[in-house]
Each structure stands twice: as structure tokens, then as C-alpha cells.
Amino acid sequence: MAKDAHEDEPFSQKLRVPEALTFDDVLLRPKESRVEPDEADLTSRVSKNVELPVPVLSAAMDTVTEADMGIAMARNGGLGVIHRNLDVDEMTAHVERVKRADELIIRDVVTAQPEQTVEEVDEMMEREGVNGAPVVDEENRVLGIISGTDIRPYLEVGEQDRVSEAMTEEVITAPKGVTAREGLELMYEHKIERVPIVDEDDRLIGLVTMQGILQRREYDNAARDDDGRLIAGAAVGPFEVDRAVAADEAGADVLFIDCAHAHNLNVIDSAREIKQNVSADVVVGNIGTKEAAEDLVDFADGLKVGIGPGSICTTRVVSGSGMPQITAVSEVADVAQRHDVPVIADGGIRYSGDAIKAIAAGADAVMLGSYFAGTDEAPGRVVTMQGKKYKQYRGMGSVGAMQSGDGQRYLKDDDEDEEYVPEGVEAATPYKGPLAKELHQLVGGMQSGMGYVGAETIPEFKERSEFVRVSAAGQTESHAHDVLITDEAPNYSPDGN
């Protein structure tokens, strides 16, 4: 291995150190503009083959992202990354839930058999929470359909009558290639609410419902794959090839190597192996220097940047190591853009202005933890303190998270006889309500930043953006000052919460 350029420097030389900046140290220089904020297009890549309408990710943390968050993020144009403090089967189940959430064709269809009794099917539909079911034979061919209206008492159908006597035999079906528009037109034409999807031999493949189609139309800016399913992300340990393969087979579109220090040669070797064994894109992180980027760009589909900037991360004070985030992002981006590898800025973002500054510094997308931890969709527990609601939030390097997982994110052995050396804390973040509301404020602020620079797209924004340095007095001036805030804004708090 090549010798580090600074290895033989005198110790006094090490004190001649470069300066590194973070979000509060800089501002975007306003420029001439004709761009209105709502005209700004945030579409950007999160990895080589995955593009998002909203370049925002929810962090792979056990108090931030599970299936509910993954679904909500994708429906609103972003991406949720399922954490890995779950066993492999649990994690794959969460990934599958995201992928199935807005699927046009429901694959797991509740069906009835013609010899069942009306009573049995009525109980089954109530238990499964459906109001109708296709009736199929032993070879799964569609014979009819039965719904709640077919078994009402006024139709004189007895509870012990067979389904074959109560079902509607004239079934409107559609082929597997049906589009949402075609399905909706079919339902309106025949005044029905569900259409069985069949193959060439009339065997049941799935079901399309009016509710499902209308729900998809509600989320017209959702992040979807080529088959119309929601985009899903999953985190895997730096040495967990089996977990990576399982997540890939479950349908994850992007896998994230979940490591606090990815510029570790053992991690790099394992990440290469994972990349060779999956079809999903593989994003490697976290890193914070151009040297790390240079060692990863030849195989990684994306790079995740952030050594210790998170609100619950104590890596920098525990280990004495790290890199302020604006400088870290810009260093990595200088290398990544030459190889067409997207960059994700992970951590340290408190305001929408921080997010758009990260994009200006070279990131293609941003990842947030605490910003979303207080929302309804986050799995953290709700607690009440002094009359106010909070949600549990903890770093993945905290003692609790490391005990729940395996400590691999911080490259530490899971030895029950040894006391952990944590690099994160357990905390609480204010309860915020629905994710969509928080994401709306974040995205609106980012678009506003693009308007000030005069850029309609992310590539144009990166090209036009310039930073100015901000003094301590300038940082104070940037915030609301010399007043007592009486009405809080939905997108601003002096302490960043």
C-alpha cells in the first residue's frame, strides 16, 4: 500500500492545518433570477440508476425508517432507507411492504372457493378486511366474484348456501398488461369496484381496485420503478453479503453499505463483493475525504458523505476524528462527478437552507434523521415531557442501538462480555405530525434557494451556485434576533428543531 503523503512530516507541520467548513459557515450568494420557487425542479439521482423527484432520503436508523416511513417517503417523491437493526426476515418484510404498497395489481388476493358456505366467506372477508373476493376453482381459474352485496339478507341467501349459488358469474376481467387508465375505464363502464387480472388461461394473477388506482393518482409525484412500484432502499452491514442478497431479492432498488468509516480497506473489499452479488445499486458510506472517494468510485453506484455531523452522533468528540460537512461534501464531489457517481450528504441538516447548501457544495441528494424522527411515520416511541410530546430518537452508535444490532456500523465486535464504547446518544425530538407536512416545508425551502440563485434544475443550480463566508456575527444575523417569537413558523426554530 502506498505511504501516506503526510507520514514523515515533522509534528510541527501537522499544526499547519487546512480549514474545513460546515453549513453555518457559508451562505449562497444571491444572483439575477427569473425563476419562481415553485418552478424549480428538484429531480436528481440518488445512485447511478435511480432518480428521485425529490432528492431527500430518510436515514437508516431504527427510530427513523421502517416500512411506514419508506412508503410515505416514496409516495412524496423521496426515498426511505430501511434500517438493519432487524433480523433478515423482518427487514425483507419491510422492503416488500414498501414495494407492494402502491402496486397497481394486488398479488396477494383473498379468494373464495365455490363449495364454501356464504357464512364462511362472509367471516373470511371481515377477517381480511375486504368487501369482495374472486371465486376460483382448484386450478385458480376465475369462476365468479362474490361481494358483500351478494350476501345481504334481503337477497334471501342463506348462511349455509354455497358460494356458487350466491356469486356473480358474469365476471369482468382484464389481462395482466392493463394500465391504470384502462382499469379505471373498465370499472366506470361496468359500475364495479374491482377487476380480477387473469392470464391467457383465465387463471387469476391478481386484482385491480378502484381504491388502489385512485390512491396512485393522489401521489402523482411518487418515486416509482419501471413497473410502477414505489422505490425502496435498505441498509446492510459492511460484511453482510447474505443480508444484501436477501434485500436485493425482496426488491430493494438501492442498497446502502451502513458503516461509520467506509474508508476501511476491509469494508471496501466486502462492499465490492456485495456489489458483485446483487442487481440493486450499491451506495457506499460513510466517507468524508477525496482519498476515500478515489478508492470507491470504480465500483460504487453512489457515495454517502458524513463523518460525525448528526445531531445525536458523538464520533468527533469520542474519536477526535471527522470532517465538517460542507468541506466533506465538496471534496468527495470533486472526485465523484468525474466518474458520474452521485453523492449523498448525510447528517447535520437542521434547516431547508442547509439541505440546498449541501446540493450547492456538490451533493446530488441529502439524507436526514432527526428532521423526520418526530413524524408520525417514524417508528420511535412517543413520550410526553412537561406537557409536550416528543418521539424517541437515538444514534445508531448509541448503546441502545448497538445492543439491538451488532455494532458493525462502528466496526466493533458484538461481545456481550465487553462494554460498548458508544459514538452516539439516545434522545428525544419534538413530535411533528405527518411526514408530508415536514417534507413540504423542506422541499419548499430548497426550491426557494434555487430561486435566489436563478436555477430551474439541480445541474443548473450546481453550476450557478457560489458561496460566501459568514462570520460569527453574520451567523447571528441570519437567525431571527432581537425579538421574542410569538408565533412559530412551521419551518424554523432558533435551535433547529
Long-range contacts (C-beta under 8 A, 24 or more apart in sequence): 1-265, 19-327, 20-323, 20-324, 20-326, 20-327, 20-328, 21-324, 21-326, 21-327, 21-469, 22-309, 22-324, 22-325, 22-326, 22-327, 22-348, 23-325, 23-326, 23-348, 23-349, 23-350, 23-353, 23-354, 23-357, 23-358, 24-470, 24-475, 24-478, 25-324, 25-326, 25-469, 25-470, 25-475, 26-326, 26-357, 26-467, 26-468, 26-469, 26-470, 27-357, 27-467, 27-468, 27-470, 27-474, 27-478, 28-356, 28-357, 28-360, 28-449, 28-452, 28-453, 28-465, 28-466, 28-467, 28-468, 29-453, 29-465, 29-466, 29-467, 29-468, 30-452, 30-453, 31-452, 31-453, 31-454, 31-464, 31-466, 32-454, 33-451, 33-452, 33-453, 33-454, 34-454, 35-450, 35-451, 35-454, 35-455, 35-456, 36-451, 37-444, 37-447, 37-448, 37-450, 37-451, 38-447, 39-451, 39-456, 40-446, 40-447, 40-450, 40-451, 40-455, 40-456, 40-457, 40-461, 41-456, 41-457, 41-458, 42-77, 42-443, 42-446, 42-447, 42-450, 42-458, 43-457, 43-458, 44-342, 44-359, 44-364, 44-365, 44-458, 45-302, 45-342, 45-364, 45-365, 46-79, 46-254, 46-283, 46-302, 46-342, 46-344, 46-364, 46-365, 47-254, 47-281, 47-282, 47-283, 47-301, 47-302, 47-342, 48-281, 48-301, 48-302, 48-340, 48-341, 48-342, 49-281, 49-301, 50-79, 50-231, 50-253, 50-254, 50-281, 52-77, 52-78, 52-79, 52-223, 52-231, 52-365, 53-77, 53-221, 53-222, 53-223, 54-78, 54-221, 54-223, 54-439, 54-443, 55-359, 55-364, 55-365, 55-366, 55-458, 56-355, 56-365, 56-366, 56-367, 56-368, 56-439, 56-442, 56-443, 57-81, 57-233, 57-344, 57-365, 57-366, 57-367, 57-368, 58-367, 58-368, 58-369, 58-372, 59-346, 59-347, 59-367, 59-368, 59-369, 59-372, 60-84, 60-233, 60-234, 60-235, 60-256, 60-258, 60-396, 61-369, 61-373, 61-393, 61-394, 61-395, 61-396, 61-401, 62-86, 62-379, 62-394, 62-396, 62-401, 62-404, 62-405, 63-373, 63-378, 63-379, 63-380, 63-391, 63-392, 63-393, 63-394, 64-369, 64-372, 64-373, 64-378, 64-379, 64-380, 64-393, 65-372, 65-378, 65-379, 66-94, 66-379, 67-93, 67-94, 67-95, 67-97, 67-98, 67-101, 68-377, 68-379, 69-372, 69-375, 69-377, 69-378, 69-379, 69-435, 70-94, 70-95, 70-97, 70-98, 70-230, 70-232, 70-233, 71-97, 71-98, 71-101, 71-102, 71-230, 71-377, 72-375, 72-377, 72-435, 72-436, 73-223, 73-435, 73-439, 74-98, 74-101, 74-102, 74-222, 74-223, 74-224, 74-230, 74-231, 74-232, 75-101, 75-102, 75-219, 75-222, 75-230, 76-219, 76-221, 76-222, 76-435, 76-436, 76-439, 77-221, 77-222, 77-223, 77-443, 78-223, 78-439, 79-223, 79-231, 79-232, 79-233, 79-254, 79-365, 80-232, 80-233, 81-233, 81-234, 81-235, 81-254, 81-256, 81-367, 82-232, 82-233, 82-234, 82-235, 82-247, 82-252, 83-235, 83-258, 83-396, 84-234, 84-235, 84-236, 84-237, 84-240, 84-243, 84-258, 84-405, 85-396, 85-401, 85-404, 85-405, 88-242, 88-243, 88-246, 91-234, 91-243, 91-246, 91-247, 91-250, 92-246, 92-247, 92-249, 92-250, 93-250, 94-234, 95-232, 95-234, 95-247, 95-250, 95-251, 95-252, 96-250, 96-251, 98-230, 98-232, 99-229, 99-230, 99-232, 99-250, 99-251, 100-229, 101-230, 102-212, 102-215, 102-216, 102-219, 102-222, 102-224, 102-228, 102-229, 102-230, 103-212, 103-228, 103-229, 104-180, 104-183, 104-208, 104-212, 104-213, 104-216, 104-228, 105-176, 105-197, 105-205, 105-206, 105-207, 105-208, 106-206, 106-207, 106-208, 106-209, 106-212, 107-205, 107-206, 109-133, 109-134, 109-196, 109-204, 109-206, 109-207, 111-135, 111-136, 111-140, 111-204, 112-136, 112-146, 112-163, 112-167, 113-137, 113-163, 114-143, 114-144, 114-162, 114-163, 114-164, 114-167, 115-162, 115-163, 115-164, 116-162, 116-163, 117-159, 117-160, 117-161, 117-162, 117-163, 118-151, 118-157, 118-158, 118-159, 118-160, 118-161, 118-162, 118-163, 118-166, 119-159, 119-160, 121-146, 121-151, 121-163, 122-148, 122-151, 122-159, 131-193, 132-193, 132-194, 134-171, 134-196, 134-204, 134-207, 135-163, 135-164, 135-167, 136-204, 139-203, 140-203, 140-204, 141-201, 141-202, 141-203, 141-204, 142-171, 142-173, 142-196, 142-198, 142-202, 142-203, 142-204, 143-167, 143-169, 143-171, 144-168, 144-169, 144-171, 145-171, 145-194, 145-196, 171-196, 173-197, 173-198, 173-202, 174-198, 174-208, 175-199, 176-205, 176-206, 178-208, 180-213, 180-216, 180-217, 180-228, 183-208, 183-213, 184-210, 184-213, 187-213, 225-253, 236-274, 237-406, 237-408, 237-409, 238-262, 238-264, 238-266, 238-267, 238-270, 238-271, 238-408, 238-409, 238-411, 239-266, 239-267, 239-270, 239-408, 240-274, 240-408, 241-270, 241-273, 241-274, 241-277, 244-274, 244-277, 244-278, 244-282, 245-277, 245-278, 247-278, 247-280, 248-277, 248-278, 248-279, 248-280, 252-280, 253-280, 253-281, 254-280, 254-281, 254-282, 254-283, 254-301, 254-302, 255-280, 255-281, 255-282, 255-283, 256-282, 256-283, 256-285, 256-304, 257-282, 257-283, 257-284, 257-285, 258-285, 258-396, 258-408, 258-409, 259-285, 259-286, 259-408, 259-409, 259-411, 260-286, 260-307, 260-315, 260-397, 260-409, 260-410, 260-411, 260-423, 261-286, 261-287, 261-307, 261-410, 261-411, 262-286, 262-287, 262-292, 262-296, 262-304, 263-287, 263-289, 263-291, 263-292, 263-295, 264-411, 267-411, 268-295, 268-296, 271-296, 271-299, 271-300, 272-299, 275-299, 275-300, 275-301, 283-344, 285-344, 285-346, 286-346, 287-328, 287-332, 288-322, 288-323, 288-328, 288-331, 288-332, 289-323, 289-328, 289-331, 289-332, 290-331, 290-332, 290-334, 290-335, 292-332, 293-331, 293-332, 293-334, 293-335, 293-336, 294-335, 297-335, 297-336, 297-338, 297-339, 297-341, 298-339, 300-341, 301-341, 301-342, 302-341, 302-342, 302-343, 302-344, 303-332, 303-336, 303-341, 303-342, 303-343, 303-344, 304-343, 304-344, 304-346, 304-367, 305-329, 305-332, 305-343, 305-344, 305-345, 305-346, 305-363, 306-345, 306-346, 306-347, 306-348, 306-367, 308-347, 308-423, 309-346, 309-347, 309-348, 310-346, 310-347, 310-348, 310-369, 310-370, 310-395, 310-424, 311-348, 311-350, 311-369, 311-370, 311-427, 311-496, 312-369, 312-370, 312-393, 312-394, 312-395, 312-398, 312-424, 312-425, 312-426, 312-427, 313-347, 313-395, 313-397, 313-423, 313-424, 314-395, 314-397, 314-422, 314-423, 314-424, 314-425, 315-397, 315-423, 315-424, 318-421, 318-422, 318-423, 319-423, 325-358, 326-357, 326-358, 326-361, 326-467, 329-358, 329-361, 329-362, 329-363, 330-361, 330-362, 332-362, 333-361, 333-362, 333-363, 334-362, 336-362, 337-362, 350-496, 350-497, 351-445, 351-491, 351-492, 351-496, 352-441, 352-442, 352-443, 352-444, 352-445, 352-446, 352-448, 352-449, 352-491, 353-445, 353-449, 355-442, 355-445, 355-446, 356-445, 356-446, 356-449, 356-450, 356-461, 357-449, 357-467, 359-446, 359-458, 359-461, 359-462, 359-465, 360-449, 360-453, 360-461, 360-462, 360-465, 360-467, 361-467, 362-462, 364-458, 368-442, 369-393, 370-429, 370-497, 371-438, 371-442, 372-435, 372-438, 373-429, 374-429, 374-430, 374-431, 374-432, 375-432, 375-433, 375-434, 375-435, 375-438, 376-433, 376-434, 376-435, 377-434, 377-435, 378-435, 380-429, 382-431, 383-428, 385-428, 388-430, 388-431, 389-430, 389-431, 390-428, 390-429, 390-430, 390-431, 391-428, 391-429, 391-430, 391-431, 392-426, 392-428, 393-426, 393-427, 393-428, 393-429, 394-424, 394-425, 394-426, 394-427, 395-422, 395-423, 395-424, 395-425, 395-426, 396-424, 397-422, 397-423, 397-424, 398-422, 398-424, 398-425, 398-426, 399-426, 400-426, 401-426, 429-497, 430-497, 437-490, 441-490, 441-491, 442-491, 444-491, 445-491
